[in-house]
């Protein structure tokens, strides 16, 4: 997994697409992804986003009615990315192996240079209103994770897949936090041992 990136590969062309080659909306989302993740949503203003993306204020407001709309777009790209990693693992492997591989991917992600924890948890901390659209997207992302784990545990024949999914979600949250705050390499074995205990129904 990689949470940010300044270049995108275009499969139809040789070489790499730079940010300047992207349409204005994509440039804004990429600038937001980098700045919001590393500096925080509230700390980054619209003028900074416009400057980083190389667009005009008119262009910004043509695509996004407010900064909060850009925050939602930023989180939607992260939601799609995480799904793009986890769902093929869930579909392509036996359930026990799929669960282990998903957490291996999380552990690898947490060891990446520049990792700052979950973008969803970070955003939720800056939006305390549970009724805000940003919090709504955070909630739907977490429900997707819970459902993914519940379905895998059900396929596995777990005695209580609902409870097990909740426990795996807590491990997921903990792995994201520990990857930023602690020595993620040292926590790797502990994480996977806990995952295997939960999925075994123990």
Backbone bond lengths (Angstrom), bond angles and torsions (degrees), N, CA, C in turn:
res aa  C-N    CA-C-N  psi(-1)  N-CA   C-N-CA  omega(-1)  CA-C   N-CA-C  phi
1 X - - - 1.456 - - 1.526 109.46 -
2 X 1.305 117.00 145.89 1.453 121.94 172.61 1.510 108.29 -139.39
3 X 1.319 116.54 124.47 1.455 119.83 -170.25 1.519 112.90 -81.54
4 X 1.310 118.52 -26.11 1.453 120.79 -179.73 1.509 109.57 -136.06
5 X 1.312 116.29 173.37 1.456 120.65 177.33 1.503 109.98 -179.66
6 X 1.316 116.50 139.04 1.456 120.49 -177.43 1.521 112.40 -96.50
7 X 1.336 117.02 -9.03 1.450 120.56 -179.99 1.514 109.53 -128.09
8 X 1.323 115.93 151.18 1.458 120.74 175.24 1.507 108.39 -129.29
9 X 1.309 115.63 138.56 1.458 119.80 179.59 1.507 110.02 -87.65
10 X 1.313 117.62 130.86 1.451 123.36 177.06 1.514 107.07 -100.57
11 X 1.339 116.67 110.16 1.469 120.92 -174.44 1.518 112.18 -62.73
12 X 1.325 116.98 -20.49 1.456 119.66 -177.69 1.510 114.18 -88.27
13 X 1.342 117.39 -2.34 1.454 120.75 -177.38 1.516 109.92 -134.48
14 X 1.313 115.80 157.64 1.450 121.37 175.26 1.515 108.28 -73.40
15 X 1.315 118.26 145.33 1.441 121.76 173.48 1.516 113.14 82.36
16 X 1.339 113.79 -153.98 1.449 120.06 -171.42 1.509 110.95 -126.50
17 X 1.321 115.16 142.12 1.454 121.65 174.35 1.518 108.92 -82.58
18 X 1.322 118.65 131.77 1.455 121.15 174.77 1.520 108.96 -90.34
19 X 1.336 115.30 166.15 1.457 120.21 -179.97 1.523 110.69 -58.21
20 X 1.342 117.54 -37.60 1.467 121.34 -177.86 1.525 112.45 -62.75
21 X 1.335 117.49 -21.70 1.463 120.91 -179.41 1.528 112.19 -81.96
22 X 1.320 117.51 -12.26 1.453 120.47 -174.42 1.523 111.82 -80.90
23 X 1.334 117.33 156.29 1.464 120.29 173.66 1.528 110.51 -61.33
24 X 1.332 118.71 156.57 1.468 121.40 -175.91 1.524 114.07 -55.03
25 X 1.326 117.42 -41.60 1.465 118.71 -178.46 1.522 110.93 -62.43
26 X 1.327 116.35 -42.39 1.467 119.49 179.87 1.519 111.13 -67.48
27 X 1.336 117.06 -35.09 1.466 119.91 177.08 1.520 110.55 -63.87
28 X 1.324 116.35 -40.63 1.464 120.07 177.69 1.523 111.45 -63.97
29 X 1.322 117.02 -43.29 1.464 120.08 -179.58 1.530 110.05 -66.21
30 X 1.323 117.34 -40.07 1.466 119.25 178.58 1.522 111.37 -66.22
31 X 1.331 117.44 -41.44 1.466 120.26 177.07 1.525 109.96 -62.63
32 X 1.320 116.28 -42.62 1.463 120.59 178.50 1.523 110.82 -62.82
33 X 1.323 117.44 -42.40 1.463 121.43 -179.31 1.525 110.85 -58.32
34 X 1.304 115.86 -43.60 1.461 120.18 -178.98 1.532 111.17 -71.18
35 X 1.323 116.10 -51.06 1.463 119.66 -173.92 1.521 112.55 -71.55
36 X 1.326 117.56 -44.83 1.464 120.26 180.00 1.521 110.81 -62.58
37 X 1.327 116.30 -40.12 1.466 119.15 -176.46 1.524 111.42 -69.50
38 X 1.328 117.24 -44.01 1.453 120.00 -174.02 1.525 113.99 -87.72
39 X 1.337 117.29 -26.78 1.462 119.45 -174.48 1.523 113.79 -115.88
40 X 1.328 117.53 -15.97 1.456 120.73 -178.13 1.517 111.20 100.40
41 X 1.311 115.61 148.34 1.462 120.50 -175.48 1.520 111.43 -67.69
42 X 1.320 117.61 -48.92 1.465 121.00 -175.07 1.515 112.30 -66.61
43 X 1.332 117.15 -27.02 1.468 120.91 -176.57 1.526 113.16 -76.20
44 X 1.318 117.32 -14.90 1.472 121.46 -174.23 1.522 109.40 -109.14
45 X 1.332 116.46 119.87 1.453 121.25 -179.25 1.515 112.97 -91.98
46 X 1.317 115.19 170.13 1.465 121.06 -179.23 1.529 111.28 -62.00
47 X 1.327 117.06 -40.30 1.475 119.47 -178.77 1.529 110.93 -61.83
48 X 1.313 116.76 -39.07 1.472 120.25 178.05 1.527 110.20 -65.19
49 X 1.310 117.39 -42.93 1.462 121.70 179.10 1.524 110.98 -61.44
50 X 1.325 115.56 -43.51 1.463 120.62 179.46 1.521 110.39 -61.65
51 X 1.338 115.80 -44.13 1.460 120.16 179.96 1.523 111.87 -64.46
52 X 1.322 116.72 -45.86 1.468 121.07 -178.05 1.524 111.65 -65.26
53 X 1.329 116.50 -35.65 1.470 120.27 -178.38 1.521 112.25 -83.23
54 X 1.331 117.40 -14.71 1.455 120.87 -179.48 1.524 112.79 69.07
55 X 1.341 116.10 41.09 1.465 121.19 178.67 1.520 108.82 -124.81
56 X 1.319 116.49 173.32 1.457 121.24 176.53 1.523 110.15 -93.39
57 X 1.327 114.90 165.87 1.472 119.43 177.01 1.522 110.45 -63.09
58 X 1.331 116.08 -38.22 1.469 119.80 178.18 1.523 110.47 -60.46
59 X 1.334 116.81 -42.40 1.461 121.05 178.94 1.521 110.76 -64.06
60 X 1.333 116.20 -41.72 1.467 119.28 178.50 1.521 110.37 -55.93
61 X 1.323 116.19 -52.40 1.462 119.74 -174.35 1.531 112.79 -76.40
62 X 1.312 116.46 -13.18 1.462 118.97 171.49 1.526 110.14 -69.60
63 X 1.312 116.49 -33.80 1.467 121.04 -176.99 1.526 113.10 -96.91
64 X 1.324 117.80 -29.80 1.463 121.36 -175.81 1.523 109.80 -136.83
65 X 1.318 116.00 123.45 1.463 120.15 -178.23 1.530 111.44 -67.51
66 X 1.317 117.32 -25.60 1.461 121.74 -179.86 1.521 109.13 -156.46
67 X 1.326 116.21 170.10 1.469 120.12 176.27 1.521 110.70 -62.84
68 X 1.328 116.98 -35.84 1.465 119.39 179.08 1.523 111.80 -60.06
69 X 1.332 117.47 -34.52 1.464 120.14 176.65 1.529 110.61 -65.04
70 X 1.324 116.75 -35.33 1.470 120.05 176.42 1.530 110.57 -70.18
71 X 1.326 117.57 -35.00 1.467 120.42 176.05 1.525 109.92 -60.89
72 X 1.324 116.18 -43.76 1.467 120.45 178.03 1.528 110.21 -61.60
73 X 1.338 117.10 -44.23 1.472 120.70 179.67 1.528 110.65 -62.31
74 X 1.309 116.63 -41.72 1.473 121.79 177.23 1.525 110.84 -58.93
75 X 1.328 116.43 -47.35 1.464 119.53 -179.16 1.525 111.89 -68.88
76 X 1.320 117.40 -31.11 1.464 119.82 176.96 1.519 111.08 -64.41
77 X 1.336 117.10 -36.40 1.468 118.97 177.43 1.526 110.47 -67.15
78 X 1.335 117.59 -36.22 1.460 120.56 178.09 1.528 110.67 -70.16
79 X 1.332 116.38 -39.61 1.459 121.05 176.61 1.531 109.95 -58.68
80 X 1.326 116.00 -46.84 1.466 120.08 179.92 1.529 111.15 -63.87
81 X 1.319 116.59 -36.88 1.461 119.83 -178.75 1.524 111.64 -66.88
82 X 1.331 116.36 -47.92 1.461 119.50 179.65 1.532 111.44 -62.31
83 X 1.326 115.85 -39.54 1.462 119.13 176.92 1.527 110.77 -63.46
84 X 1.335 116.07 -38.51 1.455 120.17 179.75 1.512 113.37 -65.10
85 X 1.330 116.82 -24.18 1.468 121.01 175.77 1.529 110.87 -84.88
86 X 1.329 116.91 -49.39 1.463 121.19 -169.98 1.522 114.18 -78.91
87 X 1.321 118.04 -40.53 1.459 119.61 -173.16 1.532 113.08 -65.17
88 X 1.338 120.20 -40.68 1.470 118.29 174.88 1.526 112.82 -62.95
89 X 1.332 117.44 -33.66 1.465 119.67 176.80 1.527 110.18 -65.83
90 X 1.343 116.15 -42.31 1.466 119.85 179.90 1.521 111.65 -65.50
91 X 1.330 116.49 -36.71 1.465 120.50 -176.96 1.520 112.87 -81.36
92 X 1.325 117.02 -25.83 1.455 119.94 -170.45 1.506 116.33 -101.93
93 X 1.342 117.38 1.60 1.465 120.10 -176.46 1.528 110.26 -137.85
94 X 1.328 117.81 156.89 1.469 120.13 171.06 1.523 109.02 -56.12
95 X 1.344 117.65 150.80 1.471 119.80 -170.50 1.521 115.07 -57.57
96 X 1.325 119.27 -42.70 1.468 120.36 -179.57 1.523 110.44 -62.91
97 X 1.321 115.61 -44.41 1.463 119.97 178.92 1.521 110.73 -65.38
98 X 1.338 117.02 -39.39 1.459 121.09 -179.63 1.530 110.90 -61.89
99 X 1.325 117.26 -44.09 1.466 120.73 178.74 1.523 110.19 -60.40
100 X 1.334 116.13 -46.56 1.464 119.72 179.56 1.528 111.11 -61.35
101 X 1.322 117.28 -42.38 1.461 120.86 -178.36 1.531 111.77 -67.09
102 X 1.327 116.90 -36.67 1.471 119.87 177.22 1.521 110.07 -62.70
103 X 1.320 116.55 -43.73 1.468 118.91 179.42 1.526 111.83 -72.85
104 X 1.313 118.14 -29.76 1.463 119.98 172.23 1.528 109.84 -61.94
105 X 1.337 115.95 -41.13 1.463 120.25 178.50 1.523 110.97 -64.46
106 X 1.335 116.77 -39.70 1.458 120.62 177.39 1.527 110.52 -62.78
107 X 1.341 115.74 -45.49 1.462 120.07 -179.66 1.528 111.01 -62.47
108 X 1.315 116.89 -40.51 1.467 121.08 177.50 1.526 110.41 -64.32
109 X 1.322 115.86 -44.26 1.464 122.22 178.36 1.527 110.59 -57.67
110 X 1.330 116.86 -42.58 1.461 121.51 -177.16 1.524 112.55 -68.76
111 X 1.324 117.22 -17.75 1.466 120.71 179.08 1.517 112.42 -92.39
112 X 1.343 117.33 -2.06 1.456 119.75 -178.81 1.529 111.16 -68.37
113 X 1.298 115.22 146.87 1.460 120.14 176.25 1.537 109.12 -62.75
114 X 1.311 115.68 133.81 1.459 119.65 179.04 1.514 114.77 85.51
115 X 1.340 117.87 5.22 1.454 119.87 179.67 1.523 109.82 -64.47
116 X 1.332 116.07 132.12 1.466 121.85 -177.98 1.528 111.65 -126.27
117 X 1.301 117.68 26.61 1.450 120.47 -179.80 1.516 112.63 87.12
118 X 1.319 115.52 -171.10 1.467 121.01 -177.99 1.523 111.03 -73.20
119 X 1.326 118.64 127.55 1.466 119.63 176.40 1.521 111.98 -63.27
120 X 1.328 116.83 -26.58 1.465 120.70 -179.71 1.528 111.03 -74.94
121 X 1.311 117.27 -44.26 1.461 120.29 177.17 1.523 110.48 -66.13
122 X 1.322 116.97 -38.32 1.459 120.68 178.02 1.524 110.81 -61.95
123 X 1.330 116.24 -44.82 1.468 119.97 179.71 1.518 111.37 -66.73
124 X 1.334 116.83 -40.78 1.464 120.37 -179.85 1.522 111.16 -59.94
125 X 1.328 116.82 -35.59 1.467 120.23 179.74 1.526 111.66 -64.96
126 X 1.337 116.83 -24.53 1.461 120.72 -178.66 1.529 112.84 -96.39
127 X 1.317 116.63 -5.75 1.464 121.13 179.18 1.533 108.91 -127.62
128 X 1.328 117.19 84.92 1.473 120.06 -175.49 1.530 114.25 -70.68
129 X 1.328 118.06 -19.77 1.461 121.14 -178.40 1.529 109.88 -74.97
130 X 1.325 116.62 111.89 1.468 120.98 -177.28 1.518 112.73 -63.89
131 X 1.337 117.50 -19.16 1.457 120.39 179.91 1.514 114.18 -89.65
132 X 1.313 117.75 -1.37 1.465 121.27 -178.74 1.529 109.91 -72.50
133 X 1.349 118.40 144.95 1.475 120.67 179.13 1.528 113.97 -55.92
134 X 1.329 117.36 -33.12 1.468 119.41 177.57 1.522 110.14 -63.85
135 X 1.330 116.66 -45.27 1.464 119.71 178.03 1.527 110.96 -66.25
136 X 1.327 116.77 -33.48 1.460 119.40 176.35 1.512 112.08 -60.99
137 X 1.341 116.50 -40.50 1.461 120.15 178.74 1.523 111.02 -69.80
138 X 1.324 116.89 -38.53 1.466 120.51 175.85 1.529 109.90 -59.61
139 X 1.324 116.16 -44.42 1.468 120.81 -179.93 1.521 111.52 -63.18
140 X 1.334 116.93 -43.47 1.471 119.54 -179.10 1.524 110.99 -66.81
141 X 1.329 117.33 -35.48 1.470 120.19 176.91 1.522 110.48 -63.87
142 X 1.339 115.86 -44.72 1.458 119.15 -179.74 1.527 111.44 -67.06
143 X 1.327 117.04 -33.75 1.465 119.64 177.12 1.525 110.93 -67.80
144 X 1.332 116.30 -34.97 1.473 119.58 175.47 1.533 109.91 -62.31
145 X 1.332 117.24 -43.94 1.466 119.97 179.13 1.524 110.55 -61.38
146 X 1.340 115.87 -47.22 1.457 120.29 -178.92 1.536 111.15 -59.81
147 X 1.336 116.14 -43.79 1.465 121.01 -179.38 1.523 111.07 -65.46
148 X 1.323 116.68 -40.52 1.470 121.20 177.96 1.525 110.24 -58.55
149 X 1.331 116.47 -48.54 1.462 120.27 179.65 1.530 111.48 -65.97
150 X 1.333 117.17 -41.05 1.468 120.01 -179.93 1.523 111.08 -61.63
151 X 1.344 116.09 -43.00 1.460 119.66 179.80 1.527 111.52 -64.68
152 X 1.323 116.77 -40.35 1.470 119.97 178.66 1.528 110.83 -65.84
153 X 1.325 116.80 -41.93 1.459 119.72 179.11 1.527 111.54 -67.51
154 X 1.331 116.82 -34.93 1.470 120.44 176.27 1.521 110.34 -63.42
155 X 1.339 116.21 -45.17 1.465 120.49 177.35 1.522 111.18 -61.37
156 X 1.319 115.32 -31.25 1.460 120.90 -178.21 1.531 112.35 -77.63
157 X 1.345 116.32 -14.70 1.453 120.15 -177.44 1.512 113.51 83.85
158 X 1.319 116.97 25.57 1.464 121.75 179.78 1.525 109.73 -62.11
159 X 1.339 116.51 144.50 1.468 120.07 -176.26 1.526 113.19 -70.12
160 X 1.325 118.02 -26.24 1.467 121.79 179.75 1.525 108.62 -145.03
161 X 1.328 117.39 77.31 1.465 119.94 -174.95 1.527 113.80 -62.95
162 X 1.329 118.05 -30.59 1.468 120.22 179.88 1.526 110.55 -66.03
163 X 1.313 116.17 -48.93 1.462 120.52 178.47 1.531 111.03 -65.78
164 X 1.325 115.70 -41.35 1.462 119.77 179.19 1.515 111.91 -62.35
165 X 1.328 116.46 -39.35 1.469 120.38 178.61 1.519 110.79 -64.43
166 X 1.346 116.60 -39.27 1.454 119.74 176.92 1.518 111.65 -62.78
167 X 1.329 116.52 -39.64 1.466 120.56 178.60 1.524 111.30 -67.11
168 X 1.332 116.68 -40.39 1.470 119.52 177.73 1.524 111.03 -66.23
169 X 1.327 116.88 -36.43 1.465 119.83 177.24 1.527 110.27 -63.64
170 X 1.319 117.07 -39.85 1.463 119.67 176.79 1.524 111.28 -64.68
171 X 1.330 116.85 -38.10 1.469 119.59 175.60 1.520 111.33 -64.94
172 X 1.331 115.60 -38.99 1.469 121.04 177.21 1.530 109.56 -59.16
173 X 1.339 116.04 -48.62 1.463 120.26 178.85 1.526 110.63 -60.38
174 X 1.332 115.73 -45.14 1.454 120.31 -178.89 1.511 112.50 -64.16
175 X 1.329 116.50 -38.61 1.466 120.21 178.97 1.524 110.59 -65.03
176 X 1.335 117.02 -38.52 1.464 120.82 178.41 1.531 110.71 -65.12
177 X 1.335 116.43 -43.55 1.465 120.20 179.90 1.528 111.12 -68.68
178 X 1.335 116.32 -45.29 1.464 120.10 -177.94 1.525 111.65 -65.95
179 X 1.340 116.26 -33.10 1.457 119.33 179.01 1.521 112.51 -61.53
180 X 1.326 116.18 -28.15 1.461 121.15 178.65 1.525 111.72 -89.95
181 X 1.331 116.93 -41.36 1.460 121.04 -170.69 1.519 113.75 -92.89
182 X 1.336 117.67 -28.20 1.461 121.24 -173.12 1.523 111.29 -116.70
183 X 1.315 115.01 -175.64 1.457 122.40 174.18 1.532 107.15 -79.04
184 X 1.326 116.56 100.47 1.463 120.50 -173.54 1.519 112.17 -65.37
185 X 1.333 117.66 -30.37 1.457 120.14 179.39 1.529 110.48 -66.49
186 X 1.327 116.45 -42.41 1.461 120.53 -179.66 1.521 111.11 -66.52
187 X 1.342 116.88 -32.35 1.465 120.91 -177.23 1.529 112.76 -81.00
188 X 1.326 117.43 -10.20 1.463 121.55 -173.00 1.534 111.75 -58.30
189 X 1.329 116.72 -52.51 1.476 120.09 -177.32 1.529 111.26 -63.74
190 X 1.315 116.59 -41.29 1.467 120.33 179.05 1.516 110.88 -60.22
191 X 1.329 115.88 -42.92 1.464 120.78 179.25 1.519 110.99 -60.62
192 X 1.314 117.35 -50.92 1.458 120.29 -176.15 1.525 111.93 -67.97
193 X 1.335 117.37 -34.28 1.464 119.74 175.41 1.531 110.42 -62.98
194 X 1.321 117.16 -40.88 1.475 121.25 179.55 1.526 110.56 -67.47
195 X 1.329 117.23 -40.04 1.473 121.21 177.70 1.513 110.48 -59.46
196 X 1.334 116.35 -46.23 1.478 119.97 -177.19 1.522 111.43 -67.47
197 X 1.331 116.48 -33.96 1.464 119.64 176.71 1.526 110.87 -64.11
198 X 1.325 116.43 -44.06 1.472 120.43 -178.87 1.529 110.92 -68.08
199 X 1.304 117.67 -46.24 1.466 118.88 -176.43 1.515 112.56 -69.78
200 X 1.336 117.08 -20.18 1.456 119.92 178.00 1.525 111.65 -81.33
201 X 1.333 116.01 -6.95 1.453 120.61 -178.88 1.504 113.66 84.56
202 X 1.354 115.27 9.65 1.453 119.35 -177.83 1.510 113.33 -80.17
